[in-house]
Amino acid sequence: MRNRVREQRTQREMSQAELAAALGVSRQTVISIESGRYLPSLPLAFTIARFFGLTVDKMFDPDEEAGT
Amino acid sequence: MMAFIRPRLRKPLGIALAGTVFAAAWALRGGHAWQLSVAMEVTVLVGAITTYVRAGEDNDEGALAGSRADERQKMLSLRSRALGWNFAMVAAFIGLTVAAAVKAVWWWPFLVILAVTGFAYLLGLSNYGVAEEGTADDADTGPPVRSPAS
């Protein structure tokens, strides 16, 4: 599943550590989500989408593989 | 009670407490066991201090040691523990089988481990929702009701 976390984060010129602090997760988890190695829970997916002002389906695309 | 203890201190204190109780149990045996007990206590304290230091590191192991794990890190811990229990069950089964084959008298600890892990698995199924599935909302709940239109 592809996601737009890295794209949104870099647009806002945030570091992974800053995003992690804002979401209440670890920096390692942000790295794992961005690389597609970890699919966040539904509550965390909503938190991420809301943080960037997007909907969950705009943030996470189930039809595309991570890294494509 | 745990809420009053700083997250970073929880695991080191747990290790120190459990280890001290175990070392004290050896000291109570009397004889030369007190020497082993002292060695154990030193090892436990080194382990507790090492865990405290690791808890300050910025990685997954540090987050788990410092009781500040997020959902992914908790899942990692859960999967690792599940793998550990699976290995324990397989090892206990092999031990029990070997003990039975050689007519050994030390078969029962393996059976205890198998029984405890098996019971814990069933307890987990019971606690985490298998018993709460209920019936489907489209299940047959009585005689069919004819539509007024028919």
Backbone of each chain as ProteinMPNN parsed JSONL, in Angstrom:
{"seq_chain_A": "MRNRVREQRTQREMSQAELAAALGVSRQTVISIESGRYLPSLPLAFTIARFFGLTVDKMFDPDEEAGT", "coords_chain_A": {"N_chain_A": [[0.847, -1.201, 0.0], [0.633, 2.107, -0.985], [1.651, 5.251, 0.374], [1.278, 8.771, 1.204], [2.85, 9.993, 3.059], [5.615, 10.702, 3.313], [5.846, 12.484, 1.185], [4.0, 14.538, 1.924], [5.132, 15.328, 4.327], [7.682, 16.292, 3.582], [6.905, 18.381, 1.984], [6.019, 20.153, 3.877], [8.338, 20.724, 5.053], [9.245, 19.273, 7.267], [11.004, 17.347, 9.73], [11.539, 13.795, 10.181], [11.583, 13.217, 12.866], [10.255, 15.406, 13.975], [7.686, 15.071, 12.898], [7.069, 12.617, 14.046], [6.956, 13.32, 16.754], [4.764, 15.035, 16.674], [2.734, 13.279, 16.002], [2.786, 11.517, 18.052], [4.227, 9.156, 18.03], [7.074, 6.949, 17.542], [10.22, 7.909, 15.986], [11.242, 5.862, 14.458], [8.957, 4.491, 13.759], [7.647, 6.298, 12.069], [9.495, 6.256, 9.964], [9.189, 3.576, 9.172], [6.513, 3.581, 8.328], [6.6, 5.422, 6.214], [8.261, 4.055, 4.421], [6.669, 1.987, 3.802], [6.828, -0.379, 5.142], [5.399, -0.777, 7.398], [2.015, -0.889, 8.206], [-0.099, 1.473, 9.468], [-2.331, 1.478, 12.355], [-5.935, 1.874, 12.241], [-6.843, 4.11, 13.875], [-4.379, 5.542, 14.051], [-3.881, 6.011, 11.361], [-5.976, 7.752, 10.765], [-5.237, 9.863, 12.432], [-2.837, 10.664, 11.211], [-3.775, 11.414, 8.653], [-5.541, 13.504, 9.313], [-3.74, 15.266, 10.467], [-2.312, 16.165, 8.26], [-4.322, 17.345, 6.917], [-5.86, 15.881, 5.135], [-7.959, 13.268, 3.687], [-8.284, 9.841, 4.789], [-8.281, 8.03, 2.639], [-7.064, 9.533, 0.717], [-4.588, 9.805, 1.721], [-3.613, 7.222, 2.054], [-3.146, 4.769, -0.333], [-4.632, 1.938, -1.363], [-4.439, 0.602, -3.751], [-1.987, 0.816, -4.881], [1.372, -0.327, -4.886], [3.811, -0.042, -2.264], [6.425, 2.266, -2.726], [6.181, 2.48, -5.438]], "CA_chain_A": [[0.0, 0.0, 0.0], [1.43, 3.327, -1.088], [1.108, 6.371, 1.149], [1.864, 10.065, 0.837], [3.372, 10.599, 4.289], [6.902, 11.349, 3.046], [5.572, 13.623, 0.294], [3.368, 15.6, 2.711], [6.088, 15.797, 5.339], [8.738, 17.106, 2.953], [6.259, 19.633, 1.537], [5.948, 21.024, 5.06], [9.72, 20.854, 5.531], [9.347, 18.701, 8.62], [11.866, 16.172, 9.852], [10.805, 12.614, 10.654], [11.474, 13.329, 14.33], [9.198, 16.385, 14.279], [6.394, 14.446, 12.599], [6.853, 11.585, 15.065], [6.532, 13.997, 17.994], [3.419, 15.569, 16.466], [1.778, 12.162, 15.937], [2.871, 10.733, 19.288], [4.844, 7.845, 17.782], [8.536, 7.035, 17.483], [10.803, 8.247, 14.685], [11.381, 4.61, 13.723], [7.644, 4.138, 13.209], [7.44, 7.176, 10.911], [10.347, 5.709, 8.894], [8.575, 2.328, 8.703], [5.288, 3.917, 7.584], [6.988, 6.06, 4.953], [8.832, 3.068, 3.508], [5.645, 0.989, 3.503], [7.073, -1.622, 5.874], [4.411, -0.897, 8.477], [0.714, -0.278, 7.961], [-0.572, 1.952, 10.768], [-3.692, 1.122, 12.758], [-6.94, 2.831, 11.748], [-6.757, 5.389, 14.605], [-3.164, 6.285, 13.681], [-4.073, 6.465, 9.973], [-6.826, 8.95, 10.842], [-4.428, 10.934, 13.035], [-1.904, 11.136, 10.184], [-4.545, 12.112, 7.609], [-6.027, 14.781, 9.877], [-2.586, 16.147, 10.681], [-1.959, 16.775, 6.981], [-5.516, 17.954, 6.332], [-6.353, 15.045, 4.035], [-8.745, 12.115, 4.124], [-7.462, 8.623, 4.866], [-8.103, 7.426, 1.31], [-6.112, 10.361, -0.056], [-3.274, 9.608, 2.341], [-3.185, 5.824, 1.839], [-3.74, 4.227, -1.542], [-4.484, 0.487, -1.318], [-4.277, 0.02, -5.088], [-0.598, 0.935, -5.346], [2.401, -0.916, -4.035], [4.745, 0.92, -1.674], [7.667, 2.491, -3.467], [5.957, 2.641, -6.877]], "C_chain_A": [[0.883, 1.253, 0.0], [0.812, 4.401, -0.182], [1.872, 7.655, 0.815], [2.472, 10.773, 2.051], [4.678, 11.352, 4.014], [6.699, 12.619, 2.203], [4.989, 14.811, 1.077], [4.341, 16.197, 3.724], [7.142, 16.72, 4.722], [8.171, 18.422, 2.414], [6.219, 20.653, 2.666], [7.316, 21.239, 5.696], [9.878, 20.409, 6.982], [10.345, 17.551, 8.606], [11.0, 14.998, 10.32], [10.602, 12.677, 12.161], [10.368, 14.309, 14.718], [7.818, 15.795, 14.014], [6.056, 13.397, 13.655], [6.349, 12.211, 16.364], [5.102, 14.514, 17.851], [2.363, 14.464, 16.486], [1.779, 11.324, 17.214], [3.386, 9.329, 19.057], [6.354, 8.036, 17.726], [8.993, 7.399, 16.067], [10.928, 6.985, 13.825], [10.061, 4.193, 13.075], [7.307, 5.011, 12.003], [8.248, 6.645, 9.716], [9.701, 4.451, 8.303], [7.31, 2.599, 7.89], [5.651, 4.502, 6.221], [7.524, 5.047, 3.937], [7.842, 1.96, 3.167], [5.856, -0.335, 4.212], [6.051, -1.846, 6.979], [3.132, -0.174, 8.087], [0.159, 0.181, 9.306], [-1.98, 1.462, 11.079], [-4.649, 2.18, 12.217], [-6.899, 4.148, 12.532], [-5.528, 6.208, 14.215], [-3.272, 6.804, 12.243], [-4.931, 7.728, 9.946], [-6.045, 10.13, 11.415], [-3.485, 11.536, 12.001], [-2.647, 11.954, 9.129], [-5.022, 13.471, 8.105], [-4.887, 15.769, 10.057], [-2.218, 16.874, 9.389], [-3.167, 17.392, 6.268], [-6.059, 17.187, 5.14], [-7.283, 13.973, 4.596], [-7.843, 10.882, 4.09], [-7.237, 8.032, 3.481], [-7.221, 8.27, 0.39], [-4.681, 10.108, 0.44], [-2.719, 8.216, 2.034], [-3.915, 5.256, 0.626], [-3.547, 2.713, -1.581], [-4.205, -0.136, -2.676], [-2.844, 0.093, -5.601], [0.357, 0.313, -4.349], [3.292, 0.174, -3.467], [5.987, 1.043, -2.528], [7.477, 2.63, -4.956], [5.708, 4.095, -7.207]], "O_chain_A": [[1.749, 1.431, 0.857], [-0.404, 4.444, 0.0], [2.953, 7.624, 0.228], [2.594, 11.998, 2.069], [4.834, 12.5, 4.429], [7.288, 13.667, 2.467], [5.432, 15.947, 0.911], [4.367, 17.408, 3.947], [7.452, 17.781, 5.262], [8.859, 19.443, 2.387], [6.366, 21.855, 2.444], [7.429, 21.863, 6.752], [10.536, 21.058, 7.796], [10.509, 16.868, 7.595], [9.878, 15.185, 10.791], [9.571, 12.242, 12.674], [9.631, 14.072, 15.675], [6.892, 15.989, 14.801], [4.914, 13.296, 14.104], [5.427, 11.694, 16.994], [4.317, 14.44, 18.796], [1.237, 14.682, 16.931], [0.877, 10.515, 17.43], [3.035, 8.407, 19.794], [6.85, 9.156, 17.849], [8.261, 7.223, 15.092], [10.743, 7.036, 12.609], [10.045, 3.619, 11.987], [6.745, 4.523, 11.022], [7.743, 6.593, 8.595], [9.668, 4.28, 7.084], [7.059, 1.934, 6.885], [5.078, 4.12, 5.2], [7.27, 5.168, 2.739], [8.135, 1.094, 2.343], [5.158, -1.309, 3.931], [5.861, -2.972, 7.439], [3.153, 0.992, 7.691], [-0.034, -0.643, 10.2], [-2.728, 1.078, 10.18], [-4.223, 3.252, 11.787], [-6.917, 5.214, 11.916], [-5.616, 7.427, 14.065], [-2.81, 7.905, 11.941], [-4.647, 8.661, 9.194], [-6.177, 11.258, 10.942], [-3.343, 12.756, 11.914], [-2.213, 13.044, 8.755], [-4.916, 14.471, 7.394], [-5.05, 16.966, 9.824], [-1.858, 18.051, 9.413], [-3.046, 17.897, 5.152], [-6.651, 17.775, 4.235], [-7.384, 13.789, 5.809], [-6.789, 10.878, 3.454], [-6.134, 7.581, 3.171], [-6.694, 7.768, -0.602], [-3.713, 10.188, -0.317], [-1.525, 8.048, 1.787], [-5.145, 5.264, 0.566], [-2.433, 2.24, -1.804], [-3.777, -1.288, -2.748], [-2.519, -0.495, -6.632], [0.175, 0.412, -3.136], [3.507, 1.202, -4.11], [6.535, 0.046, -2.997], [8.438, 2.865, -5.688], [5.497, 4.436, -8.371]]}, "seq_chain_B": "MMAFIRPRLRKPLGIALAGTVFAAAWALRGGHAWQLSVAMEVTVLVGAITTYVRAGEDNDEGALAGSRADERQKMLSLRSRALGWNFAMVAAFIGLTVAAAVKAVWWWPFLVILAVTGFAYLLGLSNYGVAEEGTADDADTGPPVRSPAS", "coords_chain_B": {"N_chain_B": [[-0.153, 1.54, 40.649], [2.127, 1.379, 39.101], [1.953, 3.719, 37.681], [3.063, 5.672, 39.222], [5.7, 5.329, 39.003], [8.481, 6.323, 37.121], [8.429, 5.897, 33.556], [10.857, 5.025, 32.361], [12.109, 3.776, 34.429], [10.623, 1.563, 35.07], [10.947, -1.126, 33.891], [13.727, -1.704, 34.54], [13.504, -1.657, 37.386], [11.679, -3.717, 37.777], [13.182, -5.895, 36.86], [15.274, -5.808, 38.719], [13.874, -6.249, 41.11], [12.601, -8.799, 40.73], [14.875, -10.342, 40.246], [16.267, -10.017, 42.653], [14.548, -11.255, 44.48], [14.737, -13.873, 43.518], [17.479, -14.355, 43.921], [17.53, -14.127, 46.689], [16.018, -16.336, 47.356], [17.81, -18.372, 46.737], [19.765, -17.782, 48.607], [18.457, -18.496, 50.915], [18.633, -21.215, 50.905], [20.833, -21.976, 52.283], [24.117, -23.152, 53.439], [26.693, -23.25, 50.982], [25.341, -21.852, 49.109], [24.902, -19.18, 49.339], [26.98, -17.816, 48.194], [26.581, -18.152, 45.472], [24.211, -16.823, 45.367], [24.97, -14.173, 45.922], [26.515, -13.662, 43.639], [24.523, -13.878, 41.741], [22.883, -11.7, 42.452], [24.572, -9.55, 41.917], [24.821, -9.861, 39.146], [22.17, -9.449, 38.403], [21.784, -6.789, 39.176], [23.596, -5.522, 37.487], [22.345, -6.155, 35.087], [19.939, -4.751, 35.409], [20.85, -2.108, 35.494], [21.995, -1.947, 32.942], [19.698, -2.242, 31.391], [18.378, 0.111, 32.099], [20.118, 2.0, 30.985], [19.95, 1.295, 28.264], [17.311, 1.924, 27.885], [17.33, 4.591, 27.439], [18.066, 4.94, 24.858], [17.606, 5.861, 21.383], [15.91, 3.95, 19.826], [14.082, 0.968, 18.732], [14.407, -1.069, 20.652], [15.202, 0.431, 22.838], [12.901, 1.964, 23.298], [11.109, -0.026, 24.07], [12.389, -1.037, 26.335], [12.261, 1.219, 27.875], [9.586, 1.528, 28.431], [7.945, 3.089, 26.706], [6.814, 2.474, 24.324], [5.408, 2.707, 21.029], [2.502, 1.919, 18.937], [3.479, 0.234, 16.84], [5.895, -0.686, 17.903], [4.96, -1.992, 20.167], [3.578, -4.032, 18.904], [5.688, -5.356, 17.679], [6.989, -6.315, 19.95], [4.994, -7.972, 20.951], [4.775, -9.909, 18.902], [7.331, -10.98, 19.02], [7.319, -12.078, 21.579], [5.296, -13.956, 21.215], [6.53, -15.636, 19.387], [8.572, -16.546, 21.021], [7.053, -18.031, 22.913], [6.042, -19.971, 21.204], [8.377, -21.332, 20.506], [9.043, -22.26, 23.05], [6.937, -24.029, 23.513], [7.35, -25.945, 21.493], [9.899, -26.843, 22.219], [9.307, -27.881, 24.737], [7.576, -29.941, 24.009], [9.293, -31.576, 22.526], [11.111, -32.229, 24.561], [9.403, -33.632, 26.306], [8.714, -35.797, 24.725], [11.208, -37.022, 24.317], [11.825, -37.614, 26.968], [9.826, -39.447, 27.519], [10.565, -41.478, 25.793], [13.021, -42.372, 26.794], [12.311, -43.267, 29.226], [12.503, -41.471, 31.377], [12.561, -39.761, 34.59], [12.16, -37.115, 34.665], [10.093, -36.013, 33.176], [7.862, -34.516, 33.815], [8.214, -31.617, 34.199], [8.248, -30.688, 31.553], [5.698, -31.327, 30.711], [4.252, -29.645, 32.372], [5.028, -27.134, 31.372], [3.973, -27.319, 28.76], [1.255, -27.548, 29.408], [0.758, -25.102, 30.731], [1.381, -23.192, 28.732], [-0.455, -23.952, 26.786], [-2.885, -23.556, 28.171], [-2.676, -20.808, 28.613], [-2.858, -19.915, 26.0], [-5.514, -20.627, 25.344], [-6.797, -19.041, 27.217], [-6.117, -16.551, 26.236], [-7.525, -16.569, 23.774], [-10.099, -16.591, 24.789], [-10.167, -14.183, 26.26], [-9.635, -12.212, 24.347], [-11.708, -12.026, 22.507], [-12.832, -14.211, 20.95], [-14.997, -15.525, 22.06], [-16.919, -13.65, 21.886], [-18.105, -13.313, 19.467], [-20.757, -13.644, 18.652], [-23.992, -13.809, 16.981], [-24.584, -13.645, 13.468], [-26.027, -10.742, 11.941], [-27.8, -11.379, 9.973], [-28.668, -13.841, 10.528], [-30.73, -16.805, 10.872], [-33.448, -16.177, 12.727], [-35.929, -17.053, 13.416], [-39.307, -17.954, 12.302], [-39.92, -17.171, 8.825], [-40.954, -13.886, 7.888], [-43.696, -12.796, 6.097], [-43.699, -10.635, 3.321], [-45.617, -7.636, 3.258], [-46.283, -6.882, 0.737], [-46.487, -9.103, -0.781]], "CA_chain_B": [[1.139, 1.731, 41.306], [3.13, 1.608, 38.054], [1.839, 5.095, 37.194], [3.896, 6.539, 40.059], [7.109, 5.073, 38.675], [8.844, 6.857, 35.802], [8.453, 4.81, 32.567], [12.206, 4.496, 32.108], [12.562, 2.987, 35.584], [9.742, 0.425, 35.349], [11.541, -2.436, 33.568], [14.897, -1.972, 35.393], [13.071, -1.977, 38.745], [11.073, -5.05, 37.717], [14.291, -6.864, 36.769], [15.991, -5.796, 40.002], [13.014, -6.849, 42.144], [12.459, -10.241, 40.472], [16.184, -10.957, 40.42], [16.608, -10.014, 44.082], [13.736, -12.307, 45.111], [15.323, -15.155, 43.104], [18.767, -14.493, 44.619], [17.218, -14.357, 48.11], [15.569, -17.726, 47.467], [19.026, -19.187, 46.765], [20.438, -17.53, 49.886], [17.722, -19.219, 51.956], [18.979, -22.636, 50.864], [21.897, -22.225, 53.262], [25.355, -23.738, 52.94], [27.49, -22.385, 50.113], [24.456, -21.241, 48.102], [24.904, -17.724, 49.484], [27.974, -17.282, 47.242], [25.88, -18.104, 44.186], [23.193, -15.785, 45.54], [25.645, -12.857, 45.767], [26.862, -13.539, 42.219], [23.254, -13.635, 41.035], [22.421, -10.347, 42.747], [25.447, -8.631, 41.159], [24.424, -9.989, 37.734], [20.847, -8.829, 38.262], [21.939, -5.332, 39.262], [24.23, -5.102, 36.22], [21.291, -6.252, 34.073], [18.98, -3.655, 35.621], [21.511, -0.852, 35.082], [22.116, -2.017, 31.479], [18.36, -1.987, 30.843], [18.113, 1.544, 32.29], [20.92, 2.73, 29.978], [19.352, 0.997, 26.957], [16.006, 2.594, 27.824], [17.528, 5.966, 27.01], [18.484, 4.979, 23.448], [16.559, 6.207, 20.418], [15.621, 2.847, 18.9], [12.935, 0.156, 19.167], [14.737, -1.762, 21.91], [15.201, 1.447, 23.887], [11.51, 2.327, 23.592], [10.496, -1.138, 24.813], [13.029, -1.08, 27.659], [11.856, 2.413, 28.611], [8.116, 1.527, 28.578], [7.336, 4.191, 25.968], [6.642, 1.939, 22.977], [4.181, 3.063, 20.313], [1.744, 0.733, 18.519], [4.322, -0.679, 16.059], [6.869, -1.308, 18.792], [4.229, -2.964, 21.003], [3.29, -5.182, 18.054], [6.959, -6.08, 17.553], [7.207, -7.018, 21.212], [3.98, -9.034, 21.033], [5.149, -10.967, 17.961], [8.542, -11.638, 19.525], [6.935, -12.928, 22.71], [4.54, -15.086, 20.664], [7.54, -16.542, 18.819], [9.229, -17.169, 22.172], [6.147, -19.044, 23.467], [5.985, -21.081, 20.249], [9.609, -22.105, 20.682], [8.953, -22.94, 24.351], [6.019, -25.166, 23.365], [8.005, -26.978, 20.674], [10.985, -27.41, 23.038], [8.682, -28.697, 25.79], [7.055, -31.157, 23.375], [10.452, -32.44, 22.219], [11.601, -32.717, 25.852], [8.457, -34.627, 26.826], [8.816, -36.986, 23.863], [12.487, -37.679, 24.628], [11.711, -38.159, 28.33], [8.99, -40.658, 27.44], [11.315, -42.522, 25.071], [14.107, -42.931, 27.625], [11.694, -43.594, 30.53], [13.109, -40.585, 32.376], [11.633, -39.304, 35.64], [12.055, -35.661, 34.57], [9.161, -35.688, 32.096], [6.729, -33.671, 34.23], [8.343, -30.17, 33.948], [7.871, -30.422, 30.153], [4.234, -31.382, 30.656], [3.758, -28.415, 33.021], [5.218, -26.02, 30.422], [2.983, -27.491, 27.696], [-0.077, -27.262, 29.949], [0.644, -23.66, 31.02], [1.323, -22.44, 27.466], [-1.744, -24.283, 26.16], [-3.943, -22.875, 28.921], [-2.54, -19.363, 28.357], [-3.373, -19.681, 24.645], [-6.98, -20.663, 25.419], [-7.191, -17.848, 27.982], [-6.001, -15.433, 25.304], [-8.66, -16.627, 22.851], [-11.293, -16.222, 25.547], [-10.101, -12.766, 26.664], [-9.509, -11.258, 23.244], [-12.855, -11.848, 21.638], [-13.433, -15.323, 20.218], [-16.285, -15.86, 22.666], [-17.849, -12.521, 21.749], [-18.446, -13.121, 18.055], [-22.203, -13.49, 18.538], [-24.592, -14.318, 15.755], [-24.64, -12.673, 12.378], [-27.31, -10.031, 11.985], [-28.712, -11.944, 8.99], [-28.89, -15.235, 10.887], [-32.13, -17.209, 10.971], [-33.866, -15.965, 14.118], [-37.308, -17.477, 13.606], [-40.002, -18.197, 11.033], [-39.864, -16.021, 7.919], [-42.101, -12.979, 7.906], [-44.087, -12.518, 4.712], [-43.768, -9.216, 2.976], [-47.003, -7.168, 3.047], [-46.518, -6.65, -0.698], [-46.694, -10.358, -1.503]], "C_chain_B": [[2.211, 2.076, 40.273], [3.111, 3.055, 37.572], [2.735, 6.038, 37.987], [5.386, 6.371, 39.757], [7.389, 5.599, 37.273], [8.969, 5.715, 34.793], [9.83, 4.188, 32.383], [12.688, 3.581, 33.238], [11.787, 1.678, 35.756], [10.393, -0.931, 35.09], [12.794, -2.7, 34.408], [14.496, -2.34, 36.825], [12.449, -3.369, 38.806], [12.141, -6.13, 37.686], [15.002, -6.97, 38.118], [15.182, -6.511, 41.089], [12.925, -8.371, 41.973], [13.785, -10.957, 40.712], [16.593, -11.052, 41.876], [15.833, -11.093, 44.83], [14.327, -13.681, 44.793], [16.648, -15.401, 43.83], [18.539, -14.779, 46.107], [16.771, -15.795, 48.335], [16.772, -18.669, 47.519], [19.771, -19.015, 48.081], [19.785, -18.319, 51.011], [18.054, -20.713, 51.997], [20.043, -22.989, 51.896], [23.132, -22.836, 52.628], [26.127, -22.74, 52.088], [26.644, -21.664, 49.062], [24.478, -19.713, 48.184], [25.9, -17.078, 48.514], [27.344, -17.132, 45.859], [24.84, -16.985, 44.217], [23.789, -14.393, 45.35], [25.984, -12.616, 44.302], [25.62, -13.217, 41.394], [22.805, -12.2, 41.214], [23.256, -9.311, 41.977], [25.045, -8.642, 39.683], [23.1, -9.272, 37.477], [20.966, -7.301, 38.277], [22.609, -4.782, 38.004], [23.185, -5.112, 35.1], [20.306, -5.098, 34.176], [19.582, -2.326, 35.166], [21.642, -0.801, 33.555], [20.765, -1.701, 30.824], [18.012, -0.504, 30.96], [18.865, 2.371, 31.24], [20.309, 2.538, 28.593], [18.031, 1.733, 26.785], [16.128, 4.043, 27.371], [17.9, 6.087, 25.542], [17.302, 5.226, 22.523], [16.418, 5.088, 19.383], [14.484, 2.001, 19.491], [13.195, -0.531, 20.51], [14.708, -0.785, 23.083], [13.788, 1.839, 24.291], [10.827, 1.235, 24.41], [11.073, -1.214, 26.229], [12.574, 0.094, 28.52], [10.352, 2.565, 28.772], [7.469, 2.736, 27.904], [7.072, 3.769, 24.518], [5.349, 2.427, 22.344], [3.551, 1.777, 19.765], [2.589, -0.254, 17.722], [5.307, -1.409, 16.955], [6.2, -2.315, 19.727], [3.918, -4.22, 20.202], [4.548, -6.034, 17.854], [7.207, -6.927, 18.798], [6.26, -8.208, 21.333], [4.354, -10.207, 20.131], [6.378, -11.729, 18.46], [8.204, -12.56, 20.682], [6.159, -14.152, 22.237], [5.499, -16.119, 20.074], [8.263, -17.287, 19.943], [8.369, -18.279, 22.764], [6.054, -20.235, 22.524], [7.213, -21.972, 20.383], [9.566, -22.892, 21.991], [8.058, -24.167, 24.244], [6.671, -26.297, 22.578], [9.105, -27.661, 21.487], [10.415, -28.318, 24.123], [8.154, -30.002, 25.211], [8.189, -32.125, 23.055], [10.994, -33.059, 23.512], [10.717, -33.823, 26.411], [8.567, -35.933, 26.037], [10.1, -37.763, 24.18], [12.409, -38.333, 26.007], [10.881, -39.436, 28.333], [9.769, -41.8, 26.806], [12.379, -43.17, 25.947], [13.627, -43.282, 29.034], [12.288, -42.761, 31.661], [12.066, -40.155, 33.408], [11.415, -37.779, 35.555], [11.136, -35.215, 33.437], [8.174, -34.595, 32.504], [6.952, -32.157, 34.04], [7.95, -29.798, 32.508], [6.348, -30.404, 30.01], [3.634, -30.118, 31.274], [3.869, -27.225, 32.055], [4.187, -26.103, 29.298], [1.588, -27.106, 28.183], [-0.266, -25.758, 30.174], [0.53, -22.863, 29.724], [0.001, -22.709, 26.748], [-2.89, -23.57, 26.838], [-3.902, -21.367, 28.652], [-3.074, -19.012, 26.97], [-4.905, -19.651, 24.662], [-7.516, -19.447, 26.17], [-7.154, -16.611, 27.078], [-7.164, -15.396, 24.326], [-9.932, -16.157, 23.548], [-11.313, -14.724, 25.857], [-10.208, -11.818, 25.488], [-10.572, -11.391, 22.179], [-13.464, -13.024, 20.942], [-14.827, -15.639, 20.748], [-17.329, -14.766, 22.46], [-18.284, -12.298, 20.312], [-19.93, -12.927, 17.85], [-22.726, -14.061, 17.238], [-24.621, -13.219, 14.716], [-26.005, -12.006, 12.353], [-28.285, -10.532, 10.918], [-28.997, -13.415, 9.274], [-30.389, -15.511, 11.016], [-32.572, -17.098, 12.423], [-35.314, -16.369, 14.353], [-37.988, -17.728, 12.273], [-39.979, -16.972, 10.146], [-41.138, -15.184, 7.973], [-42.435, -12.615, 6.459], [-44.159, -11.019, 4.487], [-45.217, -8.809, 2.756], [-47.317, -7.022, 1.554], [-46.86, -7.947, -1.425], [-48.087, -10.95, -1.226]], "O_chain_B": [[3.074, 2.923, 40.502], [4.129, 3.568, 37.108], [3.127, 7.09, 37.482], [6.218, 7.164, 40.196], [6.62, 5.348, 36.345], [9.544, 4.674, 35.113], [9.956, 2.97, 32.262], [13.552, 2.728, 33.038], [12.221, 0.788, 36.488], [10.396, -1.793, 35.968], [12.938, -3.798, 34.947], [15.09, -3.242, 37.416], [12.663, -4.111, 39.765], [12.04, -7.143, 38.377], [15.295, -8.065, 38.598], [15.729, -7.277, 41.882], [13.139, -9.131, 42.917], [13.822, -12.036, 41.302], [17.193, -12.042, 42.295], [16.38, -11.767, 45.703], [14.414, -14.547, 45.664], [16.913, -16.51, 44.295], [19.262, -15.572, 46.711], [17.09, -16.405, 49.355], [16.758, -19.653, 48.258], [20.339, -19.969, 48.612], [20.456, -18.76, 51.944], [17.792, -21.39, 52.991], [20.15, -24.135, 52.331], [23.185, -23.018, 51.411], [26.212, -21.555, 52.411], [27.182, -20.944, 48.22], [24.12, -19.03, 47.225], [25.702, -15.948, 48.068], [27.543, -16.13, 45.17], [24.621, -16.293, 43.223], [23.189, -13.537, 44.699], [25.775, -11.522, 43.777], [25.659, -12.397, 40.476], [22.395, -11.548, 40.253], [22.724, -8.331, 41.457], [24.938, -7.593, 39.048], [22.934, -8.583, 36.471], [20.324, -6.613, 37.484], [22.242, -3.715, 37.512], [23.141, -4.203, 34.271], [19.887, -4.534, 33.165], [18.907, -1.517, 34.531], [21.43, 0.246, 32.944], [20.703, -0.982, 29.827], [17.426, 0.075, 30.045], [18.319, 3.32, 30.677], [20.164, 3.497, 27.836], [17.67, 2.121, 25.674], [15.14, 4.654, 26.965], [18.039, 7.196, 25.025], [16.165, 4.861, 22.821], [16.764, 5.262, 18.215], [13.992, 2.271, 20.587], [12.328, -0.572, 21.383], [14.253, -1.121, 24.177], [13.502, 2.027, 25.474], [10.063, 1.526, 25.33], [10.343, -1.428, 27.197], [12.506, -0.017, 29.745], [9.882, 3.619, 29.203], [6.552, 3.341, 28.46], [7.101, 4.594, 23.606], [4.323, 2.55, 23.014], [4.003, 0.677, 20.085], [2.441, -1.463, 17.9], [5.531, -2.609, 16.793], [6.776, -3.354, 20.047], [3.979, -5.332, 20.726], [4.488, -7.263, 17.859], [7.583, -8.095, 18.71], [6.652, -9.297, 21.753], [4.262, -11.364, 20.542], [6.46, -12.952, 18.341], [8.719, -13.674, 20.775], [6.327, -15.248, 22.772], [5.307, -17.324, 20.239], [8.533, -18.484, 19.843], [8.88, -19.351, 23.085], [5.993, -21.38, 22.973], [7.112, -23.199, 20.377], [9.995, -24.044, 22.043], [8.365, -25.218, 24.807], [6.559, -27.465, 22.948], [9.241, -28.884, 21.461], [10.961, -29.387, 24.401], [8.267, -31.053, 25.842], [8.074, -33.331, 23.277], [11.296, -34.251, 23.56], [11.212, -34.826, 26.926], [8.52, -37.025, 26.605], [10.087, -38.988, 24.296], [12.867, -39.46, 26.195], [11.187, -40.388, 29.052], [9.652, -42.95, 27.228], [12.615, -44.375, 25.857], [14.432, -43.559, 29.922], [12.543, -43.265, 32.755], [10.862, -40.179, 33.149], [10.589, -37.225, 36.281], [11.362, -34.177, 32.814], [7.7, -33.836, 31.658], [5.989, -31.45, 33.746], [7.39, -28.728, 32.271], [5.786, -29.58, 29.289], [2.643, -29.583, 30.777], [2.945, -26.421, 31.931], [3.594, -25.093, 28.921], [0.835, -26.433, 27.479], [-1.317, -25.205, 29.85], [-0.306, -21.967, 29.615], [-0.592, -21.799, 26.169], [-3.774, -23.035, 26.17], [-4.94, -20.726, 28.484], [-3.669, -17.952, 26.777], [-5.52, -18.763, 24.071], [-8.554, -18.891, 25.81], [-8.029, -15.748, 27.141], [-7.73, -14.334, 24.067], [-10.736, -15.422, 22.974], [-12.351, -14.074, 25.732], [-10.798, -10.744, 25.603], [-10.379, -10.924, 21.057], [-14.544, -12.879, 20.37], [-15.728, -15.979, 19.982], [-18.493, -14.941, 22.821], [-18.775, -11.223, 19.969], [-20.345, -12.15, 16.99], [-21.998, -14.714, 16.489], [-24.674, -12.031, 15.035], [-27.015, -12.62, 12.699], [-29.46, -10.166, 10.936], [-29.49, -14.147, 8.415], [-31.196, -14.607, 11.234], [-32.104, -17.864, 13.266], [-35.873, -16.05, 15.402], [-37.336, -17.719, 11.229], [-40.014, -15.847, 10.644], [-42.245, -15.709, 8.088], [-41.569, -12.182, 5.698], [-44.612, -10.253, 5.337], [-45.975, -9.552, 2.134], [-48.482, -7.037, 1.158], [-47.432, -7.934, -2.515], [-48.426, -12.008, -1.757]]}, "name": "protein", "num_of_chains": 2, "seq": "MRNRVREQRTQREMSQAELAAALGVSRQTVISIESGRYLPSLPLAFTIARFFGLTVDKMFDPDEEAGTMMAFIRPRLRKPLGIALAGTVFAAAWALRGGHAWQLSVAMEVTVLVGAITTYVRAGEDNDEGALAGSRADERQKMLSLRSRALGWNFAMVAAFIGLTVAAAVKAVWWWPFLVILAVTGFAYLLGLSNYGVAEEGTADDADTGPPVRSPAS"}
